[in-house]
Amino acid sequence: MNPVELILKKRNKGTLTPQELNWLITGYRDGLVREYQMSAFLMAVYFNGMTREETLTLTRCMMESGVILDLSDIPGFKVDKHSTGGVGDKVSLILAPIVAAAGVPVPMISGRGLGHTGGTLDKLESIPGFNTGLSLDTYRRQLRETGAVLIGQTKDLAPVDKEMYGLRDVTGTVESIPLISGSIMSKKLAEGIDGLVLDVKTGTGAFMKTLEDSRALANSLVSIGLGFGKETIAYITNMNEPIGYEVGNWLEVRECIDCMNGAPVPDLMDLTHHLSGTMIYLGKKAGSVEEGIDLSRKMIESGKAMDKWLEIVAAQGGDISVIKNPASRGQAPVQVQVKSSGSGFIGGFDSREIGMTGILLKAGRMAKDDVISPLTGITIHRKTGEPVSPGDVLFTVHADSEKTASEAVARLIQTVEIAPAKPEKLPMILETIDRNTLNFPSNR
Ligand code: URA
């Protein structure tokens, strides 16, 4: 086959056969299909989409591009969570220890920042020494011994996704339902899970801006998961403002440490408990999602989640002294405050722009091999619905230099809307997509 023919077929709105897709994906893995050809193909998919069959085949080919783990010798119903990507989305760092402490094994394979969104791996690596590049043998051993493990894709696991993910990030081809579906589900299906909870974001900071698109993505992801025999539930969640108060790698880890120590960060913790409660339910340690949520809260209150977090960080080589004493990690060289000139209420945020400002500060990447600054980012002082007066601090910018700080300040002031009246605040969880909503037969 010829890659150009396949690119043309998709460019001209054709449907690729399973053989053609398989050839393209394995050809890319093996170097027969070049990066520029894959980039053109991705753009053709971005514009022309894929049929359901093409999306399933794409997912299968991406999953089969590497090893498919079998964790059946490790006791327990293994459940992972994946988010479609948001701004300030640090949920995995709190959720993995909660769920593991509740007795459900969490084998978690995460990604790096993509587009304007942050990535769990970049956050974890802001902890000195934390190794997200464990071998698959070590991954299994840690899951068995610690109950949770958080790693990046290895060269063996869905390797094509690793390459395509990086390429999409820098070619403007992220926001595509079939490409996001193939990317997420190929990794998740390869990692040896029994169940999966998906956090499908919607709103200004999500790849899917409308509820309709987010619903279509959630339907696609859940039907792939259930189709491959994995218990899968998706929530469509509100991404109209950054989650919690911090955006930036170490800043977010620090906020998670505070929350594991009991700090009240309502939106972050509501979302976390909902997702971890659902994992605890799927993992058969609770009889309902509500019971799972209660158990999740108890894991924080009893300190068991924090103990598990310390265990995970230590097992992966991280410096637990900075977890016990976060101030010892220091801060970025420059801090600048952004103040309100108007008065009223915070009406909302352009969260994507806040994520892009994070990239400007080097908390995320502009190009595939850019090096992240672990301590930079943005603190948000007022959230949607809170009152503001002139002179109130809206953001603190944490930067490597005065120059990037002032660029960030100029950008951030445009990202917040000051409204004359208190706006209605959307709940975090907007919709649930599961086997019932998709009419899949029950198996419980
Ligand atoms: N997360 C992924 O793993 N892949 C995507 O394409 C988007 C979010």
Residues whose N, C-alpha, C, O or C-beta is under 5 A from the ligand:
A	BS01	URA	S83 T84 G85 G111 L179 I180 S183 I184
